[in-house]
């Protein structure tokens, strides 16, 4: 069984994710108690989110002071070395965290000249560290990952899905796409895109798709899938899945079938729904 050999930069990323994860786990232990208060846990979780991002940023900045940052909370901070940018989501799955659901993650990616070259997605509750570096494979807690070998959309296939809020402009499209997939495969909605995509890399899901995602949501996990032997595109079948706000990924067989059904059935039906409304 292949064991991960981490580079110096990967060690920095893992240590930063673990440190932020420890802070979030401590805060997560308080969320359940806050559910009964009048104020609720919202402000508390926001503080925990910002604190985790600060932990990650400080650790990465100490190790690579010239690199820039693209962060969910802190926005864009340019570095002196324009080739390298960290993409950080300190708490992916905030709603799960807010409700005391133990499914959320810390996501860190390193981009070089617009290409993701290193990734870490850490699930602190389960203590699972998903890592990948370009050309060296994907791993979970040191063990090699491979996408699943299921070759077609059937009841045996499990597809993770994103979602859309009722007032979101893509709600009708999402519902039509969902209707195109559910007759062919089982689906799950777990509410943390980085972990959903990491699970595709681990062969736990056959595929995943979602709209309205940000770069920090998908940057790290998309490299996991590619390095585990899977395919990743946007919903048009192109390569703009990091900044294009949509993603489809899966094993080599499922990805093509999933993308075809989403494009031909889901999107056409969505247009009919919109024109009729």
N, C-alpha and C positions, 0 to 999 in steps of 0.2 A: 504493500500500500504506500503510495507516494506521500511524503511528508513535506510541508511547506518549508522552504528556506527563505527567510525574509531578508530583504535588503535593509539598509540603514533607514531609508525613508519610510519603508513599510513598518519598521519597528516604532518609529516616531508616531505614525498614524494610529497604530494599535494601542500604544500607551496613552495617547490623547483620548481615544474613544473609551478606553477602560476607565480612565480617570473621570471623564464626564459621566460615564455610566454609573460609577459608584455614587457620585453626587445625586444623580437622578433616582437611583434606587432608594436612597435615604429619603428623598422628598416623596417618592411614590408611596412609601410607608405611611405618610401623613395624609394622603389624599382621602382615604376612606373615612377618617375622622372628620374631615372638613365637609363631607357630603351633607351632614346634618345641620351645618351652620347656615344662618340667613344669608351671609355674604357668598357662601359657596366657595369652591376651590379654584375658580377661574383665575383670579389675580395671583394666587399662590403658584399655580402651574405656569403662568406667564413668567413669573420670577424664576422658577426652576429652569425653564427653557433658556432664558437669557443667561443665567448663571452657567449652564452647561456649555453654551456657545462660547462664553468668555474663557472657560477652562480649555476648550479645544483650541481656540484661537491663540491663547497665550502659549500653549505647549508647542503648537506648530510654528508660531512666530519665533520662539526661542531657538528652535532647531533649524529653521530656514527663514531668516529675517528678511530676505529680499523678495520672497514670494507674495503674490497678491491673494485677496480673499473675495469670495462670492458667497454670501451667507444669507440664510433665511431671515434672521433677525437684524443683523448688522449691516446688510446690504453689501455693496461693492467697495472694497478698499484696494486701491492699486498698489502694487509692489514695484520696487526698482528693477526687478527682473521681469520683464513683460511676458516672458515665455511661460511662466509657471503661475497657476492660480489654484488655490484650494476651494473646493465647493463643499459647503458644510450645512447639514441639517442636524442640529443638536438634539432634536426630539421629533422624530417622524412617527406619527400616530398620536398626536396631541390629544385628540378627542378620546382615544382609548385610555391614555394616561389620566385624563380629566375624570373619567368615570371609573377609575380603578381597575381597568381591564389590562392584564399583564401581557400586552402585545404592542411593543413600540421599540424604537431603535435609535441609535446614533449613527449618522451616515457621513463619511468623509471621502472625498475623491480628490485626486491630484490631476490637474489638466496641464498638458504641455503643448503649446502651439495648437490649441483647440482640439486636442485629442486626449481622452482620459487614459492615463498610464498606470494609475494605482488606485485601489479602492479598499475601504474597510466599512463594513456594516455590522454594528455590534448590537446584539440583543442582550442587555444586561440581566434581565429577569431569568432567562434560560441559560445565560452565560455562553452564548454562541457567537463566535467571532468569524464573520465571513470576510475573506480577503482575496485580492487578486492583483497581479501586476501583469502588464501587457506582455504576452508571449511566454508566461511562466505557469499558467493554469490558475484555477480558482480553488479555494480551500475553505473548510469550515473547521475552526479550532484545530488547524494543522492537517486535516485529512482532505484528500483530493475530492473535488466535486465533479460530477458529470450530470448533464441533463438526462431526463428520462428517455427510455427507448420506445415508448408507446407511439405507434405510427399513424394514428388517425383519430379524429374526433368521434368518440363513441361514449357510451355510459361509463366506460372504464377510465376515460380521460377526466382530469380535474383541472378546471381553468379558474384562475383567480381574476377577479374583476375589480375595477375601480367603481366610482359612483359619480353622480351629479346631483347637486341640490335641486329642489323642485323649481326654484326661481332662476336656475342657471340657464344660460342661453343654449347649452348643449343637452339639456334634459331630454328633449324629444329624440335627439340622435342617440343618446345613451340607451333609452328605452327600446328603440328600434333595433339597435345592435345587440342588446341583451336578448331580445326575442329571436334574433337570428342564431344565437349560440346555444341557448338553453335546451332546445330540442335535441341537441347533438352531444352534449357533455354536461357533467355536473359542474356547478360553479360555487365559488366561495368569495365572500367579501369580508376581509379581515381588517381593513382600515389603516394599513401602514405599507405604502407602496414599496419602500426599500426592502422590507422583509418579504413581501409578496414576490418581488422580482428575484430576491436571493433564493427563495424557495423553488423558483423555476430552475435556477442554477443547480440546486441541490437535488433535482429530480422529484421533489415533493408535489409540485404542480407541473402540468404539461405546458401551460402557457399563461399569459397575463396580458390585459390591455387596459388602458385608462387614458382619459382626456384631461386637459386642464392641469397638467402637472408642471412643476417648476424644475429647473436644471438640478437644484440640490436634491430633489426627490429621487431622481433617476440616475444621476451621473455615476455614482459608485456601483449601484446594483447592476446597471447595464453591462459594465465590464465583467462582473461576475458571470453573467449569462454567456457572454462571448467567450470567455476563457474556459467555461465549462462545456463548450461545444455547441451552444445554442445560437439562435439568430435573433437580432434586435433591429427593428425599424420603427419609423413613425407610422401613423395610420394610413398614409398614402403609399407605404412601401419604400419610402426614401430613408435617408440617413440623418434627418434632422430631428432625432428623438431626444437629444439633450436640451436644446433650446426651442424646439418646435411645439412643445406642450402636448404631445401625444406619443404613446409608445405601445408597441406590440412586440412581445417576445415569446419564445418557446423553443422546444427542441426542433431540429431541422425539418421534420415532417409536419408536425403540428403547426408550426409558425405559418407556413404557406397556406394551409387549409383555413386556419383561423383568420388570417389577413384577408383571404379571398371572401369568406363569408361576411366579415365586417364591412368590406368595401362594397360588395355587390348587393347583399341583402340588407344589412343594417342601414347603410347610408342612403340607399335608394328609398327604402321604406320611410326613413326619417324625412326626406324631402317631401314625400307624399303627405306625411302627417303635418308638416309645416304649411304646405300649400293649402291644405284643407282647413287649417285653423284660422 
